[in-house]
Amino acid sequence: MQPAAARLNVTVSGEVERPRSFGLDELCALAEDEVTVDFHCLEGFSRLGQGHRGIRLATLLAVARARDAARHVTVASGDYTVVLTREQAEDDRVVLALETDGRALAAPRLVGPSDWDCFLSVKDVDRVELTRHARAATGPSIALRRIGLAGGGG
């Protein structure tokens, strides 16, 4: 599996023993996991039964040796950030997808269980940061602004 365009690295940092950056080739080499989920967008559309292939977020945390004290995981693409609990991040259904329905993605996308808030599906993931305390998430307010809705709740 090769990404459409190897243009991003994913950096794992914060409360880890081995902070590092993964190139897309490295992520592809580790990609063994598949999930099938439904995606329901606040804009009113759904994509049912999407198949995603990639690497479990838990695997990246293990490779970077996440410290026990790290209770929260921020996943980001530029200024767009979402915050997961450590338990959410290590769920077997949480994947950095490199393919969707057999098509290579240009950059990893965070994919989780069908009941996740649509804002948690982060496109073009470039960093993962583990912290002891939750950071403020920008994803909901950015997404709501993009679709023309006021507010920014989660």
N, C-alpha and C positions, 0 to 999 in steps of 0.2 A: 504494500500500500504506500503510495507516494502522495503527499499533499499537492494541491494544484499549484501553489506558489509558496515556497519556503521563505516567508517574509517575517516570521516572528519567532522569538524565543519565549519560553515561559519560565519566569524566575520564581523560585520558591525560597522564601526568606522569613525572618522573624525568629520565633521560638523554635528553631531547628538546630541540630548539631552540625548539619552539613548543608548550609545554604548553597544553592547552585542554580544554574540556568540550563534548561533543557532545550536543545534545538529540535525542530520538528522531525528531523531524521531520528533522533533519539526517542522521541515520543512514539513515532511510528514503530520503532523496534520493540517498544514495550507494550504496544497496543494489542491486547488479547481479549478484551472484554467487550461484550455486546449487550445492549439493552434495547427493549422495545417499549416505547412510551407514547402516551397521548399528550399533545401540547394544546392547551386552551389559552388563547390570548384575550386580554381585556378588550381588545378592539372588536371582539365578537366572532372570531374565527377559530376553528380547531383543526389540528392535523392529527388524525388518528393512526395509531400503529406505526409510528416512525421508528425505523431501525437505526441505531447508532452504534458505531464501532470506535473504540478508543482505549484509553487507559483510565482505570479507576483513580479517582482523586486520592483515595486511601493509599494506593500504590505510590503515588508521588510523595505523599506525606511520609510513608515508610522509608523510601529511598533517601529523603532529606533528613530522616531521623527526627521526626517531630517530638519535641519535649512533652512530657506528661503535663506540664504547667500550661501548655497551649490549649485553651478551651474554645477559641474562636478562629475561624478561617475566613479571611477576606479574599474573594476572587474578583479580579479586576481586568478591565479593558480600558486603558486610558483613565479618564475621570469617572467612568462607570464602575461602581463597586457594589457588591452584595456581600453580606456577612452570614456565614453559616455557623451553627454550633459545631463543635468537633464531632459530635454524634451524627449530625446531618452529613458532614463532609465525608465521614467514613462509612456511610451507607453503601452497600454493594451496588445500588442502583444509580450512584452518582459517578458520572464518567466525564472526562474531557474527551469529547467526541472529535475524531479526525475524519470520519466518514458519516454521512447521513444517507440512508437508503442506497448504499453502494456508491455514492458520489463523494470523492475526496473534497474536504473543506480546505480553504486557503489558510485557515488558522483554527486552533482548537475552540470548541464551544462547550461550555458547561451545560450538562444535561442531567436532569434528576427525575424522580418519580412523577407520575402523571398528576398527582395532587399538589405539586409544587406551585407556588405563585409564578406566573409567567415572567416576572421581572428577574427571577433567579437564573433564567437561561441566558447566560452571558456569552455573547458572540466575541470572537477574536481575543480570547483570554491571553493576557501577557504577563500576569503575575498572580501569585498566591502568597499571602502573608499570614503566618500563624501568630496569634497574640493571646495574652492572658485575659484581656478584657475586650469586649466587642467594640469595634469602631463604628462610626456612623456610616450607614450605607447611602450612597447617592443614587443607586439604580432606580428605585421607584419614582423619585421626583424627576429624574432625567427622562425616564420613559413616559411618564404622564405628560410632561411638557411637550415631548415629541408628538404625541397623539392628540394634543390640544385639550387635555383635561387639567383642571386646576387641582392643587393639592399635591400629595406625594406620600400618602400612607403606604403601608407595606402589604 
